[in-house]
Amino acid sequence: MKGVILAGGTASRLRPLTWVTNKHLLPVYEKPMIYYPLEAMARAGIKDIMITTSPGHAGHFMNLLRSGRDFGLKISYEIQEEAGGLSEAVALTEQFVGNDKFMVILGDNIFDHNLAKAVQDFEAQEKGAKVFFKKVEEASQYGVGVFDENGTLLKVEEKPEVPKSDLAQTGLYMYDSQAFGFVKSLERSARGELEITDLNNAYIDAGQMSYEIMEGDWIDAGSSHDELLKANIMVAKLVKEGKLPKLWEDAKNVRAVDPELVREMPV
């Protein structure tokens, strides 16, 4: 399975912090934000990863991460010329993914849920996609899962005024290569973007979507200054409690880390 991290956008809600750099490069406790989705993929055994970002910030990511060799990863880059939505960013990875299955993580999502078993389960899934939900208090701020009495996922509603559940769609998805065909069939939303919720609903309508409810902590660190602050506090707590493994121990000098640390990391 391949990995895709979506790290584009203007992050206007985090200005002035994002006037000079990408929000996914802002510090969260002891490391740049982008390290956390990279570590989540590495822990799950995914080592071939593409990062999509905007033209003005691509060099920042390359200066930090380079080829990924020092992390025991192979990192590629793709440019999203304009803000056209998350599904559009997914579509840019078609040549990289090919016919493989792939995991997508939004670069500002931080969590301690171990994905190793989810990857194994999805590899065994004949076709389709998998979406991850998390119980939240204010579900109306997110895409919300709608389920029947048997727990079957019927659809995802984007920021409903009256949520039909307390399960929010997180920024973590798994797809097969059908995703690229589905994206081509999507219509742009009122804000002119190809939405990830519409892609997920296309899989649900086709009867090919599974789901998992995430355990532990999860946060969308890039949604506001308050959430960024909460992310720093959450990560500091998780690291000190040993609940968020530090895959690359020395974040200040990661290029000196032996790549074997990644390959030997327990999942």
Backbone torsions as a table, in degrees:
resi	resn	phi	psi	omega
1	MET	NA	142.3	178.1
2	LYS	-101.4	165.5	-178.0
3	GLY	-122.1	144.2	177.3
4	VAL	-132.1	127.5	174.7
5	ILE	-114.9	122.4	-179.0
6	LEU	-92.2	115.7	-173.0
7	ALA	-136.0	42.1	178.9
8	GLY	-100.0	-153.3	176.4
9	GLY	87.2	166.0	-178.6
10	THR	-97.2	-18.3	179.0
11	ALA	51.3	48.2	-177.6
12	SER	-62.9	-25.6	-178.8
13	ARG	-71.8	-13.7	-179.9
14	LEU	-106.3	10.4	175.9
15	ARG	-68.4	146.5	12.0
16	PRO	-86.9	2.5	-178.4
17	LEU	-60.0	-30.1	-173.4
18	THR	-104.3	15.3	174.9
19	TRP	-67.5	-30.4	-172.3
20	VAL	-115.9	-5.7	178.7
21	THR	-154.8	172.0	179.9
22	ASN	-79.7	142.9	-177.1
23	LYS	-61.7	-28.6	-178.3
24	HIS	-73.5	-4.6	176.4
25	LEU	-104.6	-0.9	176.7
26	LEU	-67.9	150.6	-178.6
27	PRO	-74.0	137.3	169.0
28	VAL	-123.9	105.4	-173.5
29	TYR	60.1	-95.9	-170.9
30	GLU	-114.4	1.9	-174.5
31	LYS	-144.6	159.7	171.3
32	PRO	-62.5	146.7	-176.3
33	MET	-52.7	-38.6	-175.1
34	ILE	-62.4	-23.0	179.7
35	TYR	-60.6	-34.7	-171.5
36	TYR	-68.7	-46.4	173.5
37	PRO	-66.0	-33.0	175.8
38	LEU	-62.3	-43.6	179.4
39	GLU	-65.8	-38.3	179.0
40	ALA	-60.8	-42.1	178.1
41	MET	-67.6	-43.5	-179.3
42	ALA	-61.8	-40.6	178.8
43	ARG	-64.0	-29.2	-180.0
44	ALA	-86.3	0.8	177.2
45	GLY	91.5	9.3	179.7
46	ILE	-94.0	119.3	-173.4
47	LYS	-118.6	-14.4	-179.7
48	ASP	-104.1	106.8	-166.5
49	ILE	-130.7	139.0	173.3
50	MET	-113.8	136.0	175.4
51	ILE	-109.4	124.8	174.7
52	THR	-101.2	136.5	-179.3
53	THR	-152.9	-178.9	-177.7
54	SER	-89.4	159.8	-175.5
55	PRO	-57.8	-39.2	-175.1
56	GLY	-72.0	-15.0	-175.3
57	HIS	-115.5	-4.5	-175.8
58	ALA	-57.6	-40.8	-179.5
59	GLY	-64.7	-31.6	178.4
60	HIS	-63.2	-45.2	179.0
61	PHE	-64.8	-42.4	-178.0
62	MET	-66.4	-36.5	177.1
63	ASN	-65.1	-35.8	-178.7
64	LEU	-78.3	-49.0	-169.5
65	LEU	-101.0	-23.3	-177.3
66	ARG	50.3	-135.1	-176.0
67	SER	-80.6	-9.4	-175.8
68	GLY	88.7	-5.2	-175.6
69	ARG	-58.0	-38.4	-177.6
70	ASP	-70.4	-13.3	176.6
71	PHE	-100.5	-0.7	-174.0
72	GLY	76.7	20.9	-178.2
73	LEU	-120.1	165.6	169.7
74	LYS	-116.7	111.1	-174.8
75	ILE	-110.3	128.7	174.7
76	SER	-113.8	165.5	-176.7
77	TYR	-132.8	145.8	175.7
78	GLU	-137.8	143.2	-176.9
79	ILE	-101.1	128.4	170.0
80	GLN	-99.5	105.3	-170.9
81	GLU	-58.3	-40.0	-179.5
82	GLU	-138.4	160.3	179.0
83	ALA	-71.1	100.9	-178.1
84	GLY	-120.4	11.5	178.0
85	GLY	104.2	160.7	-176.7
86	LEU	-68.9	-36.7	178.5
87	SER	-66.0	-34.4	175.7
88	GLU	-64.8	-39.8	177.2
89	ALA	-63.8	-39.2	176.3
90	VAL	-60.7	-42.5	-178.0
91	ALA	-60.3	-30.1	-179.5
92	LEU	-66.2	-15.5	-176.6
93	THR	-95.1	8.2	-173.5
94	GLU	-57.3	-45.8	-178.7
95	GLN	-66.0	-37.8	178.5
96	PHE	-65.3	-44.7	-175.9
97	VAL	-74.5	-40.8	-176.4
98	GLY	64.6	-130.0	179.6
99	ASN	-98.2	8.5	-178.6
100	ASP	-76.5	163.8	165.6
101	LYS	-83.0	158.1	-177.8
102	PHE	-151.2	151.9	176.5
103	MET	-103.1	138.0	176.7
104	VAL	-117.7	128.2	173.4
105	ILE	-126.7	131.8	172.2
106	LEU	-71.0	134.1	-170.0
107	GLY	-65.7	-10.3	179.1
108	ASP	-106.0	10.7	176.8
109	ASN	-93.4	127.3	-179.5
110	ILE	-124.6	133.3	-176.6
111	PHE	-157.9	163.2	177.8
112	ASP	-112.6	9.8	177.0
113	HIS	-67.7	124.9	-179.6
114	ASN	-78.8	125.6	-174.0
115	LEU	-94.6	-0.2	-173.1
116	ALA	-57.8	-47.7	-179.3
117	LYS	-69.7	-36.7	178.6
118	ALA	-61.1	-39.0	177.0
119	VAL	-63.0	-45.4	179.1
120	GLN	-61.1	-44.2	179.9
121	ASP	-63.5	-40.6	-178.5
122	PHE	-71.7	-33.9	175.3
123	GLU	-61.3	-34.2	179.9
124	ALA	-80.1	-17.4	178.0
125	GLN	-69.8	126.1	-172.9
126	GLU	-56.3	-45.4	-179.7
127	LYS	-161.1	171.4	174.8
128	GLY	108.6	-148.6	-173.4
129	ALA	-144.6	168.1	175.8
130	LYS	-138.6	135.1	177.8
131	VAL	-119.5	150.5	-177.2
132	PHE	-114.0	131.0	179.2
133	PHE	-112.9	158.8	176.4
134	LYS	-141.3	134.8	177.0
135	LYS	-68.4	130.2	-178.7
136	VAL	-135.4	163.6	-179.9
137	GLU	-83.5	-38.2	-178.2
138	GLU	-113.8	74.0	-174.6
139	ALA	-63.9	-24.0	-176.3
140	SER	-65.5	-11.0	178.8
141	GLN	-86.0	-1.2	-171.8
142	TYR	-132.8	176.6	163.9
143	GLY	-73.4	132.7	-172.1
144	VAL	-120.1	134.0	178.8
145	GLY	-73.9	137.1	174.5
146	VAL	-113.0	125.9	-172.8
147	PHE	-127.3	154.4	173.3
148	ASP	-89.2	-176.9	-175.2
149	GLU	-66.0	-17.0	179.1
150	ASN	-95.4	2.7	179.6
151	GLY	86.1	7.7	177.5
152	THR	-74.3	131.9	178.9
153	LEU	-75.0	119.2	-177.3
154	LEU	-94.5	-37.3	178.8
155	LYS	-173.9	171.0	172.3
156	VAL	-116.7	124.9	178.2
157	GLU	-100.0	130.0	-177.0
158	GLU	-84.2	114.4	176.1
159	LYS	45.6	59.7	179.8
160	PRO	-72.4	145.8	177.6
161	GLU	-64.8	-37.4	178.4
162	VAL	-123.0	93.1	-177.2
163	PRO	-63.7	142.6	179.2
164	LYS	-91.2	-0.6	173.3
165	SER	-158.3	174.9	176.7
166	ASP	-105.9	20.4	-178.7
167	LEU	-101.4	110.3	-179.1
168	ALA	-91.7	140.8	174.5
169	GLN	-72.0	121.6	178.2
170	THR	-87.0	175.6	179.9
171	GLY	-88.9	47.6	-178.5
172	LEU	-138.7	122.8	-175.2
173	TYR	-142.8	155.4	171.6
174	MET	-128.6	135.9	-177.1
175	TYR	-135.5	156.9	164.2
176	ASP	-97.1	-177.8	-172.8
177	SER	-71.5	-7.4	174.0
178	GLN	-61.7	-20.9	-176.7
179	ALA	-53.1	-38.1	-175.0
180	PHE	-69.5	-34.2	174.4
181	GLY	-69.4	-40.9	178.1
182	PHE	-62.0	-41.8	-179.2
183	VAL	-60.4	-38.7	-179.9
184	LYS	-63.1	-22.7	-178.3
185	SER	-92.8	-5.4	-176.9
186	LEU	-77.8	150.4	172.5
187	GLU	-102.2	147.6	180.0
188	ARG	-69.7	145.6	-179.4
189	SER	-76.4	-178.7	-179.9
190	ALA	-61.0	-26.2	178.4
191	ARG	-92.2	10.5	173.8
192	GLY	79.0	22.7	-176.6
193	GLU	-121.5	157.4	172.6
194	LEU	-91.6	111.6	-169.0
195	GLU	-87.2	144.5	179.0
196	ILE	-69.7	-30.7	177.5
197	THR	-63.0	-37.6	178.7
198	ASP	-67.4	-36.9	175.8
199	LEU	-63.1	-44.4	179.7
200	ASN	-64.6	-38.7	178.4
201	ASN	-67.6	-28.9	175.9
202	ALA	-63.5	-41.5	176.1
203	TYR	-66.6	-40.1	179.0
204	ILE	-62.3	-44.1	179.4
205	ASP	-62.0	-30.2	178.9
206	ALA	-83.5	-2.0	-179.6
207	GLY	70.8	30.3	-174.0
208	GLN	-125.5	26.1	-178.6
209	MET	-113.7	126.9	169.4
210	SER	-107.4	170.6	179.2
211	TYR	-148.6	163.1	178.7
212	GLU	-142.4	142.0	176.6
213	ILE	-96.9	122.3	-174.8
214	MET	-72.4	141.8	174.7
215	GLU	-98.2	166.4	175.1
216	GLY	74.3	-153.5	-175.3
217	ASP	-95.6	147.1	176.5
218	TRP	-149.9	142.4	176.6
219	ILE	-151.4	144.3	172.7
220	ASP	-93.3	90.4	-168.1
221	ALA	-70.1	-17.3	-173.7
222	GLY	-101.5	12.1	-173.7
223	SER	-86.3	-22.5	179.6
224	SER	-167.0	168.4	176.2
225	HIS	-63.3	-37.9	179.8
226	ASP	-64.6	-42.1	179.6
227	GLU	-68.3	-34.1	176.0
228	LEU	-63.6	-41.8	176.8
229	LEU	-63.5	-45.3	178.4
230	LYS	-60.3	-37.9	-179.8
231	ALA	-63.2	-42.5	177.7
232	ASN	-60.6	-44.3	179.8
233	ILE	-66.4	-43.9	-179.2
234	MET	-62.2	-47.2	-177.6
235	VAL	-65.9	-41.3	178.3
236	ALA	-58.1	-43.7	179.5
237	LYS	-64.6	-45.8	-178.7
238	LEU	-63.5	-42.3	-179.5
239	VAL	-64.4	-45.1	-178.0
240	LYS	-68.3	-26.7	177.4
241	GLU	-88.6	-2.3	179.8
242	GLY	73.7	17.7	-178.7
243	LYS	-91.5	-10.9	177.3
244	LEU	-123.3	93.8	-175.5
245	PRO	-54.7	136.1	179.1
246	LYS	-91.4	89.5	-174.4
247	LEU	-62.1	-40.5	176.2
248	TRP	-113.2	94.4	-167.1
249	GLU	-57.1	-45.2	-175.0
250	ASP	-98.8	88.3	-176.1
251	ALA	-67.8	-20.4	-178.6
252	LYS	-80.4	-21.1	-176.4
253	ASN	-142.1	49.7	-171.6
254	VAL	-62.8	-24.7	-177.4
255	ARG	-69.9	-9.3	175.7
256	ALA	-96.2	-2.3	-177.0
257	VAL	-75.4	138.2	177.6
258	ASP	-69.4	123.4	179.2
259	PRO	-57.7	-19.6	178.9
260	GLU	-62.3	-23.1	177.2
261	LEU	-58.9	-36.3	-179.6
262	VAL	-71.8	-45.7	-176.3
263	ARG	-68.3	-26.6	-177.3
264	GLU	-95.0	-1.7	-176.9
265	MET	-65.9	125.0	178.7
266	PRO	-66.4	145.3	178.3
267	VAL	-115.2	NA	NA
